[in-house]
Amino acid sequence: MRDIYENFDSIPENKKVIIWGINQASGEIFCETLNRRIAVECFVDLTGEFREADGKKLFGKLVLTKEELLNSEFTRENAYILVEKREAGSEELKWLEEHYESAYIVCSVSDIDSTIKNAKNLYLYGAGSSGKRTCQILREQGIEINAFIDADSGKWNKKIEDASSDAFVYGPELIGENDVIIISSRYYPDIKKLLLKRGISEKNIFIDIRNSAEFSEEPIYYKNRVRLWFEYTKLYIIKGIEWWSFFWIVLMDFYEKKKIILYGVNEFTFQLIRLFELLEVQVAYCVDHVISQENLEMQGQNIKYREIYELAYEDMSDKIVYVVKVEEKEKGIENGDYTILEKLGLTFFKEIRIFDSSVFAIRNVRVEPDYGIKRDDLLDYTYIYKKSSYQYPGYIVLGDESKAKKRILILGGSTSDVGLYESFIKSWPEFLAEKMEDAVIFCGAVCAYDSKQELLKLLRDGKQIKPDTVISYSGFNDVSQTHTEGFPYLRKRLTDQMQKQEVFGIKTASTRAEEWIESENMMRIIANAYGAEFIGIFQPVLSNKINKSFNEKVIYAWSKELSWMQLKDFEDYQKETQELICKSPGLYDMTDLFQDETQEMFRDVCHLKEAGNRFLANAVYRLLEGVI
């Protein structure tokens, strides 16, 4: 049973694998090699932008120029170069052909397997949500299925609503011996057995269940694509190949710590040990509270083991505990209770990471039901953190309200969300609170909020908070707004069926820049109505920083076209917004704040490291001095 994407099986064994370029395309290739447990030796720097005097490595791998590659140990006899097809210019291919002949391959992680492309009869087994998503992926590649197959007779002889396909659903009897079948269902082991009994060749059976939010009861150990530790979790699945866009940011955090401790001993443990070996990150040992033996053997590999209570005496300055423990529950398999680690003195996110939320410090609602994501009918959702005041749900209060002479309300997205950085680094509102000892700060910024959610939150809650000053620090999230085009207050994507049955107001033709300006102006009016001053800050992003560090250069190169970052779109949006800011009172353009700074400020394209948050807080403080 094979993955629907083209295999990397053509890579010869015993060859030293090299990745061509440092950019988004090569990043996808790199993460796919991790998926397939292929060791990578080095990256080739095609631009000369990633050469550092200290010879810094990228995820433990050498970074060589083309000239250095020619003079290295990597020859056409022992090396094999992976070139993402989007980056394979004619001149580059001429150079590769001249120096490496057949020791390279032009490939893409998103290429559909040729057997599927050339299938006379192609069926998609699974008429649920996962099947619909797989159908959409195929259509985007210009591939149409002949029909859906499903064991549920109630679905037969009908079209699937919102499936983006005219194909009907039929029973398994339709399948012939020479047909090609893609299974898109969590019941894939049983479906495969059924197909093999019907005489279908295993080479014609493919699988694509990564688009399902359902858990799988069996490990996904098919040959060509092991989905790392996301296989079981139904809490926060990174879908399709896009999981890498989050994962490499996590890797950068690991490289600051260097050593990993794994909490939990199960099939994930072996997978992660092998993964970190490929990244040259050391796994120090494993801990658990149910296994007592000194060492245990899993899948032929000895795993160093220590009792969990010993973590109370561990120096964690150069280590992170990664939670790979899972628990079987009635509704599925969930990550284990990490609060036992906190009881031993470890700090969540700074020293503890959970596998279903590696990037941000979002707590598991099952483990701590009072905290985490909560439904908000007006704003779609909010986050409740331990530092939240029960008097002000959805806000984090910094300072003593009873003694404060000034009341400041901060709105925005994740870049201003105090709880997002909880116990990891200080956010800029926290640094601002330290500088303003006579003020109380109500931070209502929430991860992923755009300016329309800020506006609605201020309209609803501003009167109760009674701020003297309202600060909105935002702009980036409006580029990748979650709403449907033309309906900026709508917090969901519209289907054709919904548009037939529901009304969503008058459609607007405003640009995203105009919408952000409109939101900020409306917040200024509302703040003034509540007796408060208003400061609207258009936030900086990594692309505005001229003197980027090595890590920042890699982040920028690997982020230009990511669906959740969209730096390419941001440049046009930013230019238009800057022109409109000049015409709007109370708005300030801070896009050049870090322009000339040489210190590393960004941890991704918009979120800041602690040094960046401190720098930003000082800038906001200076701004406040001129306003209040």
N, C-alpha and C positions, 0 to 999 in steps of 0.2 A: 504494500500500500504506500503510495507516494504522495508528496505534497503537490499542490496544483502548480506551483512555480517551478521554473526550469531548474534542473539539478546542477550542483557544482561537482558532480561525480567525475567530470572530465579532468579534474586536477590530478595529475599523476602523483602516486605515492612517493614518499621519500624526497619530495622537492621542497625547497625553502620558499614559502609563499610570501609575495611582496604585493603591497597595495599601491596603485598608481594614483598619486595626488592626495591632497588634504582639502577636502570640500564635502559638501553634503552627499554627493554621489559615492565618494570613497568611504564616507562614514557609514552609509547603508551596507556597503560591501563588508566593511570591518565587522559590523554587528552581525551580519549573516555568517561570517566565519566563526564568530563566537557561538552562534546558534548551532552550527554544524560541528563544533569542536575542532576547527582547523587552526593550527598554530600559525601566527603571522610573525615574520621576522622584522619587517621594516616598512615604512612609508616612503614614497618618493615625493619630495617637495618640488613641484613644477614651477613655482613662482619665486622661490628664494625668500619668502616672507617668514619662514618658520625656522630659520637657522639662528641658533642662540649661542652666545660665546661659551656658555657652560655645557653645551652639548645636550640640552634637555631632551628627554625622550617623550614620546607621545604614547601614553598608556603602556609604558614599559618597552616600547618598540623604537628602534633607531629611526631617525629622520635623515634621509640622504638626498642630495641633489642628483640629477641624472649623471653628471660627471663623476660624482662620488660613487654612484652605483656601478659605473663601468670599472672603477678601480677597486671595487670591494671584492669580498669573497663570493658574492652572488653572481654566478656566471650562467650562460645559457644551458650549461650541462646540469647545474644543480638547483636552479631557481625557476619559479613560475610566477608571472606577474598577472594580477587581476586588474582589469581596466573596465570601469563602469562605462557603458556605451554612450552615455550623455557627455562624457569627458574625453571621448576617443576622437580627437581631431585628426585630420588627414596627415598633418605634419608629425604628430605624435606617433601615429601608426607606422609611418615611414621610418621613424627613428627606432621604434621597437622591432620592426621587421629587419632592419639593418643589423641591430646589435643583439637581438634575442630571438630572431627567427620565429620558430613555433613555440617558444617558451613563454607565451602569454595568451590570455584569452580575453575577449571583449564580452562582458556579461552584464546582467542586471538582475537584481533581486526581485523585480516585479514582472519579469517575463513569464508568461504562462507556458507551461510545458508543451512541447511541439506535438505530443500525442493528442492533447486536448484540442489544440489549434486545428489539427488535421482530421479530427474525428468526423466520420460520416453521420453517425448518430451519437449525440451527446446528451446524457441525462443527468439531472441534479437530484440526488436522493436526499430528501428533507425539505418539506414545504413549510418550515417554521421561519422564525426571524433570522436564524443563521443562514438558512437556504436563500432567503431574499437578499441578504447582504452579499453572499457569494455570487448570486446571479448578477448583482449590480457590478461587482468587480469584473466579471467576465464581459459584461456589456461595455464597460469602459475600455476594455481591450479589443472591442469589436467582435466578440464571440457570443453567439446566440445558442441557447440550449434548445433541444427538441421538445423537452417536457420535463416537469417535475415528477419525481417518484415519491410516494409516501405510502406507508402501511395503513394509514387511517382511511378507511373507505368513505368516511364522511366528507373527505376533501376531493374525491375523485370526480373527474369530468367537469371541473370548475377552474376558473382562473384565480390566482392569488391576488388579493387586494393589495395595491401599492407595491407590487413586486417588480415594477419597471420591466415587465415582460408580458408578451401575449401567450406564453406557453401555458398549457393546461396541466392539471395534476392527474396522474394515473397510478395504477397499482404496479407492483414489481413484475407482474406477468408480462408487461410490455417489453422488458429488457431482453435483448438477444445476446448470443454468445460473443459476437464481435463488437458489441457496443462499448462505448467509454462512459464510465460512471464516476461522478464526483459525489462523495458523501459529505454532507454538511449537516451533521447531527451528532449530538453527544453519545448516541447509541452506536457509534461507528464500529466497535468491535463485533457486535451481533450482526449488524448489517453486512459487514465484510464476510462473515461466515455464510450468511444467506446467499450472497452473490457468488461466492466460490462454489457452493453446492449447485448453483444453477449453471455452472460451467464457465463463468466469466474468468478470463485470465487475470492474474494478479497485476500484470503490467498495465491493464486497462482500468484499474481501480485507483482513484485518487481521493485525497482527504483534504478538507478545508473547514475546520471547526473553530479557528481562531476568532471568528467574528461572532461567536456565541457568548452571551453573558452567563450561560449555564456552566456549571462545573462538570468535570468529567470524573467518573468514578474509578477510572483506570488511568495509570500513567500513559502519557502520549510518547511512546518509545518507538514510533515509526522512524525509519532510518534517516531521512533527509532533513528533518527539522524538529529539533527538540525545543519546546517553547520555554526553556529556562524554568524559573519558579512561578511563572504566571499560569502554569497549566491548571492548577487546582483552584486558585482563588476566584471567587465570584464577586469579590468586593470591589476590585479595581483592576480589571483586565485591560492591558494595553493591547488594542486590537490590531491585527494585521501586522505589516512590517513597520508600522509607525511607532511601535514600542521603543525602538532604538532612540528616538528623538528625546525621550526622557532618560533612558538608561545611561547614555554617555555622560550626562550631567551628574548622575549619581557616581559614575566612575571617578570623576574629578574630585568628589568629596572623599572617596576611598583613597585616592592618591595622596591626600593630605594626612591621612591617618596611617596608611601603609599596612597595618595588620588587622585581620578579621578574626572574630570569634563567632562561631555559629551556635546559636541556641536552638537545639532540636537535632535529633538523629533519626533520619528517615531517608527516603529516596532523593529528596532535594539536597541532602547534605553532600552526597557524592557528586551530584550535578554541579553544585556551587564550588566545591573544592577543585574540580576539573576546570571550571570557568575561570576561577581566580588564578590557577596555574597558568592559563593562557595569557592572562593579563599581568603576570609576574607580581601579583599581590599575594602576600603571605597569609595563609590561614593558620593562625597560631594553634588553635585547638577547638574542640566542641564541648558544649556543656548541656546538661539536661538534669532533671530532678527525678528521673525514673530509672536511669541506668547507672549501676554502681561499679562496673568493671573498669580497670585502668585503661585498657585499650580495647577497641572492638574492630572487627573486620567487616567491611561492607563492599560488596562487589569486587573483592580481590584487593582492596586497598586498606591499609591500616590507618585508622583515624585516631589521633591523639585526643584523649578525653580527660576532662577534669570535672569534679563535682561542682554544681552550680553555686553553692554557697561560697566557693573560693573567689568568686567575682567581687565579693565585698572587700577583698584585700588587694585587688588587682590595680595596677597603675594603668588608667585608661587614657593617658595623654596621647598615646600613639595607637589606639585601638578603637574599633567599633564592634558592637555585638549586633549581628544580623539575625533576625528572628526567622528561622525556617521551620519552626515547630508548627504543626497543624493539628487540629482537633476535628474529629468526625462528629457532625451534628445531624439532627433530623433533616434539616433543609439542605445539607451539603457539607463541604469541608471548608473550615475557616481557619485563619491564622490563630496561633495559640495566645494565651494570656501573657502579655509581656509585662504586666504590672508587678509580677514577681521579681523582675529585674530592678524595677524602681525601688522596691522594698530593700534591695541589697545596696542601694545608694547610687545606682546608675541614673543618668538623666535622659529622658525621652528625646529622641532625635539627635541630640548631641553625641550620645554614646549608644543609643538603641535605634535600630532601623527595622521597620517591618516590611516584609517583601511585597505587600500589596499597596504600599504608599511610600516609596523610597525617596521621592523627590522633595515632598513637603511634609511638614510636621502635622499631619492630619490624623487625629486619633481614631482608633477603632471603636465605633459606636457600640458594638456588641460587648467589648471589654469594659468600656466606660459609658454606659447609656446616658449619663447626664451631659456628656460632651460630644462634640463632633457635628456633623451636618444635621440641620433641622429644617423642616418645611416652613416656608414663609409665603403665605398666599399672595402677597403683593409683590415680593421680590424673587419668588421662586424658591429660594433657599437662603439660609444663613449658617454661620459656624458659631458654635458656642465653645469657648475655651475655658480652661481652669481659672484663668485670670479674669474672666468675665464677671461683671457685677450682676447679681440677681435682680437688682433694682432696674438695671438697664440691659435687658436681654438683647444680644446681638452686638454689644459694645464691650470694649475693654477699658476700664477706668484707671488712668495713671495719675497718682497724686491724691492728696487728702481733700475731698470735696468740701468738708466742713470748714477748712481753714483757707481755701483758695480765694484769691482776689480776682482771678481771671478764669473764665471757662472757655476752653477751646474744643471744637468738634472737628475731627479729621475724617474725611471720607476718601474712598479710593478703592483700588483693587489689591491684589496680593502684595504689591511693592510697598504698601503702607499697612498691611495686615500684621499687627503686633503678634497675634496668636500663631500666625504662619511660621514665624521665626522662634516660637516658644522654646526656651531652653537651648537654643542652638546658637544664635547670635542676637545682638541687640538690634531692634528695628530703629528706623529714624524717629518715629514718635517717642520711643523710650529715651533716646538721646536728647530730644527736644525737651522732654519732661524734666530731665536732669538739669538743663540750663534754665528752666522756668520754674523755680521752686515755689513761687507764689501762685502757680496755675494748676488747674486740674484739667486733664486731657481726656476726652471721650473719643476713643478710636473706634469708628464704625466701619472702617475699611474691611472688605471681605474678598477673599480669593476669587478671581475671575469676574468681579463686578465691572460693568461698564458704566459710563456716565449717566445713563438713564436710570439705572438702579440706584446710583448715588442720589440723583435728583428726587426720586420717589421716597427714598429713605429720609432725606432731609425734610421733605414735605410732611411726612407722617410723624417723625420723631423730634424735629427741631424744637417745637413748642415746649415739649416736656423737658428737654435737655437745657434749654435756655442759654445757649452759648453767647459769648461776647464776640467770638471770632469763629468763622467756619473756613476750613482749609480743604480744598479738593486737589489731590495730587494724582493725576491720571492722564489718560490719553492713549496709552498703548493698547489697552483692551478693546477700545472702540474700533481698531483695525480688524479684529477678528471677532466681532460681536456675535453672540449666539442667536440673535433674533433673525427672523426672516426678512429678507431685503424689502424695504419699503414700510415695515412695521416695527419701528425702533423700540416700542414698549412691549412687544410680544416676546415672551421668553421661551419660545419653542419653534421648531421648524414646521412649516405648513405642508400638508399633503393636499393633493387635488381633492380628495374626499372631504377634508376639513373645510376647505374653502367653499365647498358646495353647501355645507351644513351650518357654518358659523360666520359671524361678522367680526372683523378685527379693526374697525375704524377706517378712516380715510387714508389711503395709501399716500406716502410722501415720496417725493423725488429728491430729497436732500442728499448731499454727499455725506460721507462719514465725518469729514472735517466740519461741515456745517452742523451736523448733529451734535458733535462734541461742544462746539461753540454755543449752540442753542442751550444745551444742558447746563453749561457753566453760567451763562447769562441768567437762566431761570433760577439757578441756585443762588446767584447773587441777589436777585429780587426777593426770593423767599427768605434768605438770611437777613436782609435789610428789614423785611417785614417783622421778623422776630427780634429786631433791635441789634443785630450782629453785623460786624464787618465781614467781608468775603474776600478770600484769596484763592484764585484758581490757578494751579500750576500745571503747565504742559511739561510732562516728564521727559528726561533724557533716556536714551537707549544706547546700547553698545556701539552702534554704527556712528554715533556722534563723537566718540572718543578717538582722537588721532593717535596718541601714543599707547597702543594696546600692548599688554603683556603677552607672553607666549600663549598662556591659557586663553586669554581673551581673543587672540588671533584665531585660535582653533575654534572657539565658540562661534565667532563671527563667520568663519568659513563654512562651518557645518550647520549654520542656522538660517542662511539667506532665504530659503524657500520652504521652511518647515510650516506645516499647516497651522500650528498654534502660535507661531512667532511672526511669520510673514514680514520679514524685514524689507523685502522687495516692495511690497505694497505700502509699508510704513513711510518710505522716502517721499513718495508723491503726496500721501496724506499729510505728512509732517510739513511739507512746503506750503500746502494750501492752508493748513491750520495756522502756521506762523504768520501768513499774510492777513488772516482774519483776526488774530489776537490783537494786532495793532489798532483795530477799530473797536475793541471791547474793553471797557474799564474794569479794573479788578483782576485782569488775567495777566499772567507772567510766563514768559517763555524761558524755561530752564534747560533747553535741549543742549546748550553748550557748556553746562555746568562742569563736566568732567573732560572737556575737550583736550586740555593741555596737561592733564594729570598723568604722571608716569607710573604711579602706584596702581596695583591691580585693584579695581573697584567692583567689577561685575562678576557674578557667579553664573549668569546666563545672559541672554540678550537684554533683559530689563531688570532682573532682580540683582540687588547689590550685596557685596560682602560687607562685613561689619565696618571696615574702613570707609566704604562708600556711603553707608547709612549715617555714619558720624559726620562725614563731609556734607551730606545733604541736609542733616539737621542744623548744622551751623549756618548754611545758606538760608534755610527757612527762618531761623532765628533772626538773622539780619533783616530779612524781609518783614518779619513781624514788628521789629523795632521801628520801622518806618510807617507802619499801619496803625498799631495800637499804642 
